């Protein structure tokens, strides 16, 4: 087209023709891009449709379960059963906004009320209380009979103690005999020690006799010396 315009038209027409050609090329590129985008979107939507559950499957599930309403009711019943068996907190109790102190105070108040009601019920029936007293008296009578049995057991134990005391007396006699034998042996040891003392005293007497003989010999020597002096004086 541009070549035909070059042959027939001047330069101004030629420039316009070039611009038109460029614009057409630009439009063609935009159209191609739009087509590519549309194809990609169709591919994505096709994948999503394949992943989505087909309505026939939903019908089959409804037939097996018995309808959507029945399925919902079954789910609710399962939740309630789990709450009862496993001790889960229900939604109704979750609405309670009391603190722990308040709940404990309420529990104590209920407990005190029950005790008060039970006390009033027991005080209003004196016949029941009298019957309980008679039962306690019977129990006391049974317990009073038990001390007699215990006294008999104590008597048996005292007899056993008497037998054991006799045995201890026999053993004490045997100990006395053994102590007498020990005393006899100790007397023998005393005699032996006395004999040893006598024998040990004899060396002392011997030494005393030796001292006496020594003193006598000294006296004799003194007498002899005095006699010699007298004889020398006479001469």
C-alpha positions as CSV (number, residue, x, y, z in Angstrom):
1,X,0.0,0.0,0.0
2,X,2.8,2.4,0.9
3,X,4.5,1.6,-2.4
4,X,1.3,2.4,-4.4
5,X,0.9,5.7,-2.5
6,X,4.5,6.5,-3.2
7,X,3.9,6.2,-7.0
8,X,0.6,8.2,-7.0
9,X,0.6,10.6,-3.9
10,X,3.0,13.2,-2.6
11,X,5.0,13.0,0.7
12,X,2.2,14.0,3.1
13,X,-0.1,11.2,2.1
14,X,2.8,8.8,2.2
15,X,3.5,9.7,5.9
16,X,-0.2,9.1,6.8
17,X,-0.2,5.8,5.1
18,X,2.9,4.7,7.1
19,X,1.2,5.7,10.4
20,X,-1.9,3.7,9.5
21,X,0.1,0.6,8.8
22,X,1.9,1.0,12.2
23,X,-1.4,1.4,14.0
24,X,-2.9,-1.7,12.4
25,X,0.1,-3.7,13.4
26,X,-0.3,-2.5,17.0
27,X,-3.9,-3.5,17.0
28,X,-3.1,-6.9,15.7
29,X,-0.6,-7.4,18.5
30,X,-3.2,-6.4,21.1
31,X,-5.7,-8.8,19.7
32,X,-3.2,-11.6,19.8
33,X,-2.4,-10.8,23.5
34,X,-6.1,-10.8,24.4
35,X,-6.6,-14.1,22.7
36,X,-3.7,-15.6,24.7
37,X,-5.2,-14.3,27.9
38,X,-8.6,-15.7,27.1
39,X,-7.1,-19.1,26.3
40,X,-5.2,-19.1,29.7
41,X,-8.3,-18.2,31.6
42,X,-10.3,-20.9,29.9
43,X,-7.6,-23.5,30.8
44,X,-7.7,-22.3,34.4
45,X,-11.5,-22.5,34.6
46,X,-11.4,-25.9,33.0
47,X,-9.1,-27.2,35.8
48,X,-11.4,-25.6,38.4
49,X,-14.4,-27.3,36.9
50,X,-12.7,-30.7,36.9
51,X,-11.8,-30.3,40.7
52,X,-15.3,-29.2,41.7
53,X,-17.8,-31.8,42.8
54,X,-20.2,-32.8,40.1
55,X,-23.9,-32.5,41.0
56,X,-24.4,-36.2,40.3
57,X,-22.0,-37.0,43.2
58,X,-24.0,-34.7,45.4
59,X,-27.1,-36.6,44.6
60,X,-25.4,-39.9,45.3
61,X,-24.3,-38.6,48.7
62,X,-27.8,-37.4,49.5
63,X,-29.1,-40.8,48.7
64,X,-26.6,-42.6,50.9
65,X,-26.9,-40.3,53.9
66,X,-30.6,-39.7,53.5
67,X,-30.6,-36.0,52.8
68,X,-28.7,-33.0,54.0
69,X,-31.0,-32.3,56.9
70,X,-30.5,-35.8,58.3
71,X,-26.7,-35.4,57.9
72,X,-26.8,-32.2,59.9
73,X,-28.9,-33.8,62.6
74,X,-26.5,-36.8,62.8
75,X,-23.5,-34.4,63.2
76,X,-25.3,-32.6,66.0
77,X,-26.0,-35.9,67.8
78,X,-22.4,-37.0,67.5
79,X,-21.3,-33.7,69.0
80,X,-23.7,-34.1,71.9
81,X,-22.6,-37.7,72.6
82,X,-19.0,-36.6,72.6
83,X,-19.8,-33.9,75.1
84,X,-21.4,-36.4,77.4
85,X,-18.8,-39.2,77.1
86,X,-15.6,-37.1,77.0
87,X,-16.8,-34.3,79.3
88,X,-16.5,-31.5,76.7
89,X,-18.1,-28.2,77.7
90,X,-21.3,-27.4,75.9
91,X,-22.0,-24.2,74.2
92,X,-24.7,-23.4,76.8
93,X,-22.3,-23.6,79.6
94,X,-19.7,-21.5,77.7
95,X,-22.2,-18.6,77.9
96,X,-21.7,-18.5,81.7
97,X,-19.5,-15.6,82.5
98,X,-19.1,-16.1,86.2
99,X,-15.6,-16.2,87.8
100,X,-14.2,-19.2,89.7
101,X,-14.9,-17.5,93.1
102,X,-18.5,-16.9,92.2
103,X,-19.1,-20.4,91.1
104,X,-17.4,-21.8,94.3
105,X,-19.6,-19.5,96.4
106,X,-22.7,-20.8,94.6
107,X,-21.7,-24.4,95.2
108,X,-21.1,-23.7,98.9
109,X,-24.5,-22.1,99.2
110,X,-26.2,-25.1,97.6
111,X,-24.3,-27.5,99.9
112,X,-25.2,-25.5,103.0
113,X,-28.9,-25.5,101.9
114,X,-28.9,-29.2,101.5
115,X,-27.3,-29.8,104.9
116,X,-29.9,-27.4,106.5
117,X,-32.8,-29.2,104.8
118,X,-31.4,-32.6,105.9
119,X,-31.1,-31.3,109.5
120,X,-34.7,-30.1,109.5
121,X,-35.9,-33.4,108.1
122,X,-34.1,-35.4,110.9
123,X,-35.3,-33.0,113.7
124,X,-38.9,-33.3,112.4
125,X,-38.8,-37.1,112.9
126,X,-38.0,-37.9,116.6
127,X,-39.0,-41.5,116.2
128,X,-36.2,-42.0,113.8
129,X,-33.7,-40.4,116.1
130,X,-34.9,-42.6,119.1
131,X,-34.5,-45.7,116.9
132,X,-30.9,-44.6,116.2
133,X,-30.3,-44.2,119.9
134,X,-31.6,-47.7,120.6
135,X,-29.2,-49.1,117.9
136,X,-26.3,-47.3,119.6
137,X,-27.3,-48.7,123.0
138,X,-27.3,-52.2,121.6
139,X,-23.9,-51.7,120.1
140,X,-22.7,-50.5,123.5
141,X,-24.1,-53.7,125.1
142,X,-22.2,-55.8,122.6
143,X,-19.0,-53.9,123.4
144,X,-19.6,-54.3,127.2
145,X,-19.7,-58.1,126.6
146,X,-16.4,-57.9,124.9
147,X,-14.4,-56.9,128.1
148,X,-15.4,-60.2,129.7
149,X,-13.7,-62.0,126.8
150,X,-10.7,-59.8,127.1
151,X,-10.5,-60.5,130.8
152,X,-10.4,-64.2,130.1
153,X,-7.6,-63.6,127.6
154,X,-5.8,-61.6,130.2
155,X,-6.1,-64.5,132.7
156,X,-4.6,-66.9,130.1
157,X,-1.8,-64.4,129.5
158,X,-1.2,-64.1,133.3
159,X,-0.9,-67.9,133.5
160,X,1.6,-67.9,130.8
161,X,3.5,-65.2,132.7
162,X,3.5,-67.4,135.8
163,X,5.0,-70.2,133.8
164,X,7.6,-67.9,132.5
165,X,8.3,-66.6,136.0
166,X,8.9,-70.2,137.2
167,X,11.3,-70.8,134.4
168,X,13.1,-67.6,135.3
169,X,13.2,-68.8,139.0
170,X,14.8,-72.1,137.8
171,X,17.3,-70.2,135.8
172,X,18.0,-67.9,138.8
173,X,18.8,-71.0,140.9
174,X,21.2,-72.2,138.3
175,X,22.8,-68.8,138.3
176,X,23.1,-69.0,142.1
177,X,24.8,-72.3,141.9
178,X,27.2,-71.0,139.3
179,X,27.8,-67.9,141.5
180,X,28.6,-70.2,144.5
181,X,31.1,-72.1,142.4
182,X,32.7,-68.8,141.4
183,X,32.9,-67.8,145.1
184,X,34.6,-71.2,145.9
185,X,37.1,-70.6,143.2
186,X,37.6,-67.0,144.4
187,X,38.4,-68.4,147.9
188,X,41.0,-70.8,146.4
189,X,42.5,-67.8,144.6
190,X,42.6,-65.9,147.9
191,X,44.4,-68.8,149.7
192,X,46.9,-69.0,146.8
193,X,47.5,-65.3,147.1
194,X,48.0,-65.6,150.9
195,X,50.6,-68.3,150.3
196,X,52.3,-66.1,147.7
197,X,52.3,-63.3,150.3
198,X,54.0,-65.5,152.8
199,X,56.6,-66.7,150.4
200,X,57.2,-63.1,149.3
201,X,57.6,-62.1,153.0
202,X,60.3,-64.6,153.6
203,X,62.9,-62.7,151.5
204,X,62.3,-59.7,153.7
205,X,63.0,-61.7,156.9
206,X,66.1,-63.1,155.4
207,X,67.4,-59.6,154.6
208,X,66.5,-58.5,158.1
209,X,68.6,-61.5,159.5
210,X,71.5,-60.5,157.3
211,X,71.4,-57.0,158.7
212,X,71.4,-58.4,162.3
213,X,74.4,-60.6,161.6
214,X,76.3,-57.6,160.1
215,X,75.6,-55.5,163.1
216,X,76.8,-58.3,165.5
217,X,80.1,-58.6,163.5
218,X,80.6,-54.9,163.8
219,X,80.1,-55.0,167.5
220,X,82.5,-57.8,167.8
221,X,85.1,-55.9,165.8
222,X,84.6,-52.8,168.1
223,X,85.1,-54.9,171.2
224,X,88.3,-56.4,169.8
225,X,89.7,-53.0,169.0
226,X,88.9,-51.7,172.5
227,X,90.6,-54.8,174.0
228,X,93.7,-54.1,171.9
229,X,93.8,-50.5,173.1
230,X,93.6,-51.6,176.7
231,X,96.4,-54.1,176.3
232,X,98.6,-51.4,174.7
233,X,98.0,-49.0,177.5
234,X,98.9,-51.6,180.1
235,X,102.2,-52.3,178.4
